[in-house]
Amino acid sequence: MATRTDYRTARPVRLPRLVQRRQRGYIMVVSMMILLLITIMSISMARSFFLEEDMAGNIREKTRSFNAAQTAVSYAEWFVTNGGSSGGTNCPSTTPVLTAPTVCTNAAVVNATPNATTMPLQVYYPVPFNSTTSTFLQVQTTGGVDKFYGTPGVYIQFLGFAGSDYVFQITGYGYGGSLNSVSVIQTVYLASPAATPL
């Protein structure tokens, strides 16, 4: 046992013996449990973040395809308002694409699972965009930043008259960045004939 001298009394004083205890290590166990808990929470949060990124991407592509289809419908409404109001013709379903805006008498058929060849089961007129020089609509089937899979199209069907007004059913479709992001919009549009001066 170690000793030291007490200089006041000049007698040696015994130092207390250090008690040797068995190591228990509970702090390390608690630390490992906390680390494991933080790891599980981090993995869960990462999965949630990735899911939110996928959802945001899907919503963005669906919004782009919806806006493209809405543009096609707006073009058709402009067409029938500015001189395209006629009784319509019977459009054959074998013609893949119309070369000019046409008002048809037969209804459009839209495929439930569209792809590049079956989307226009009826003839559609692609909205006239210059896809190579337009900064608003760049078509590229392989995708890319701010690219569209295909040109939006429109089908105009003459339904009849409501008084002296023409009634049309307009079906427009548009793509986002891929074939899977397609939107189809159908609307009924009433066009008044041009007013004639008295």
C-alpha positions in Angstrom: 0.0 0.0 0.0 1.3 3.4 -0.9 2.1 5.9 1.9 2.9 9.5 2.2 4.2 11.6 5.1 2.1 14.0 6.9 4.5 16.9 7.5 2.5 18.3 10.3 2.9 15.3 12.4 5.8 13.7 10.7 4.0 10.3 10.6 3.3 8.3 7.5 -0.3 8.3 6.5 -1.8 5.4 4.5 -3.6 6.3 1.3 -6.9 4.6 0.7 -6.8 1.7 -1.6 -8.6 2.1 -4.9 -11.5 -0.2 -5.1 -11.3 -2.3 -8.3 -14.8 -2.7 -9.7 -16.0 -5.0 -12.5 -16.6 -3.0 -15.8 -20.2 -3.1 -16.8 -20.2 -1.1 -20.1 -23.9 0.0 -20.0 -23.0 3.3 -21.5 -21.7 1.6 -24.6 -24.8 -0.5 -24.9 -27.1 2.5 -24.6 -25.0 4.4 -27.2 -25.2 1.5 -29.6 -29.0 1.4 -29.1 -29.3 5.1 -29.8 -27.1 4.8 -32.9 -29.2 1.9 -34.2 -32.4 3.9 -33.6 -30.9 6.9 -35.5 -29.9 4.7 -38.4 -33.4 3.2 -38.7 -34.9 6.7 -38.6 -32.5 7.9 -41.3 -33.3 5.0 -43.6 -37.0 5.6 -43.2 -36.6 9.3 -43.9 -34.5 8.6 -47.0 -37.2 6.3 -48.4 -39.8 8.9 -47.7 -37.7 11.6 -49.5 -37.2 9.4 -52.5 -41.0 8.6 -52.7 -41.8 12.3 -52.5 -39.3 13.0 -55.3 -41.0 10.4 -57.5 -44.4 11.8 -56.7 -43.3 15.3 -57.6 -41.8 14.1 -60.9 -45.1 12.3 -61.8 -47.2 15.3 -60.9 -44.9 17.5 -63.0 -45.2 15.2 -66.1 -48.9 14.9 -65.7 -49.2 18.7 -65.5 -47.1 19.1 -68.6 -49.3 16.6 -70.5 -52.5 18.2 -69.3 -51.2 21.7 -70.4 -50.3 20.3 -73.8 -53.8 18.8 -74.2 -55.4 22.0 -73.0 -53.3 23.9 -75.7 -54.7 21.5 -78.3 -58.3 22.1 -77.1 -57.7 25.9 -77.1 -56.4 25.7 -80.7 -59.6 23.8 -81.8 -61.8 26.3 -80.1 -60.0 29.1 -81.9 -60.3 27.2 -85.2 -64.1 26.7 -84.9 -64.6 30.3 -83.7 -62.7 31.7 -86.6 -64.3 30.2 -89.6 -64.1 26.5 -88.9 -67.7 26.2 -88.0 -69.2 23.9 -90.5 -71.5 20.9 -90.6 -68.5 18.6 -90.7 -67.6 15.6 -92.8 -67.3 11.9 -92.1 -63.7 11.3 -91.2 -62.4 7.8 -92.0 -60.7 6.0 -89.1 -58.1 4.4 -91.4 -56.3 7.7 -92.1 -53.6 8.0 -89.4 -53.3 11.7 -89.2 -55.3 14.6 -90.7 -53.2 17.1 -92.7 -55.6 20.0 -92.1 -58.0 21.0 -89.3 -61.2 19.1 -90.0 -64.6 19.1 -88.3 -65.9 15.5 -88.3 -69.4 14.1 -87.8 -68.3 10.8 -86.3 -67.1 10.5 -82.7 -63.5 10.1 -81.6 -62.5 6.9 -80.0 -59.7 7.1 -77.4 -57.7 4.0 -76.4 -57.5 3.3 -72.7 -53.9 2.3 -73.0 -52.4 4.7 -75.5 -49.1 4.1 -77.3 -47.4 5.6 -80.4 -49.5 3.6 -82.9 -52.9 3.2 -81.1 -53.4 6.7 -79.6 -55.2 8.1 -82.5 -57.8 5.3 -83.2 -59.6 8.0 -84.9 -57.9 10.6 -87.0 -56.4 13.5 -85.1 -55.0 16.7 -86.4 -51.6 17.5 -84.7 -51.6 21.0 -83.5 -49.2 23.0 -85.7 -46.0 23.6 -83.7 -42.6 23.7 -85.2 -41.0 21.1 -83.0 -37.5 21.8 -84.1 -37.4 25.6 -83.6 -40.1 26.2 -81.0 -38.8 27.0 -77.6 -42.2 26.2 -76.0 -42.7 22.7 -77.4 -39.7 20.5 -78.3 -40.7 17.0 -79.3 -38.2 14.2 -78.6 -39.4 10.6 -78.1 -36.2 9.7 -76.1 -37.0 12.3 -73.4 -34.8 15.0 -72.0 -35.1 18.1 -70.0 -38.3 20.0 -70.9 -38.9 17.8 -73.9 -42.3 16.4 -74.9 -42.9 12.8 -76.1 -45.2 13.9 -79.0 -47.1 16.7 -80.5 -50.5 17.4 -79.0 -53.4 16.5 -81.2 -57.1 17.4 -81.5 -60.3 15.9 -82.9 -63.3 18.1 -83.6 -66.7 16.5 -83.8 -69.8 18.4 -84.9 -72.7 17.5 -82.6 -75.5 19.7 -84.1 -77.1 23.0 -83.5 -78.3 24.8 -80.4 -80.5 27.5 -81.8 -78.3 29.3 -84.3 -75.1 28.2 -82.6 -72.9 25.3 -83.6 -72.1 22.7 -80.9 -68.8 20.8 -81.1 -67.2 18.1 -79.0 -63.5 18.7 -78.9 -61.1 15.9 -77.9 -57.5 17.0 -77.3 -54.5 14.9 -76.1 -51.0 15.8 -75.1 -47.9 14.1 -73.8 -45.4 14.9 -71.1 -41.9 13.7 -71.3 -42.7 10.1 -71.9 -45.4 7.9 -73.5 -46.8 7.1 -70.0 -47.6 10.7 -69.2 -50.5 11.4 -71.5 -53.7 13.4 -70.9 -56.9 13.4 -72.8 -59.3 16.3 -72.4 -62.8 16.3 -73.9 -65.0 19.4 -73.9 -68.3 20.6 -75.5 -67.9 23.9 -77.2 -70.6 26.3 -78.4 -69.6 28.5 -81.4 -71.7 31.4 -82.6 -71.8 32.1 -86.3 -70.1 35.3 -87.3 -72.3 38.4 -87.1 -73.2 39.9 -90.4 -73.7 43.7 -90.8 -77.2 45.0 -91.4 
